């Protein structure tokens, strides 16, 4: 997820049992439109989310304010 922000690569982050990625996403990266999060197991919904992040146009993003 972090590398996708740095490189402008679309990313769908999946939830897991310890929640580290989920909290990083919602704390710092939720507003980046080419990164999305899911903890759902519905394949159709996941396909929709993948298609949505693949269609988003990436842009330059300054991470410094988020990580001060």
URQUI-V179957 format. One line per field, one symbol per residue. ss: DSSP state (H for helix, E for strand, - for the rest). psi: psi as a letter, one per 40 degrees, with the letter a starting at -180 (. if undefined). burial: 1 if it has 16 or more other ideal C-beta (glycine too) atoms within 10 Angstrom, else 0. A space follows every 10 residues. Layout:
ss->???
psi->???
burial->???
This chain:
ss->-HHHHHH--- EEEE-----H HHHHHHHHH- ----EEEE-- --HHHHHHHH HHHHH----- ---HHHH-
psi->ddddddefhi hhhhiadeed dddddddded eheehiiiei ehdddddddd ddddehhiii hheddde.
burial->1001100001 1110000000 1100100110 0101111100 0000000010 0010000100 00000000
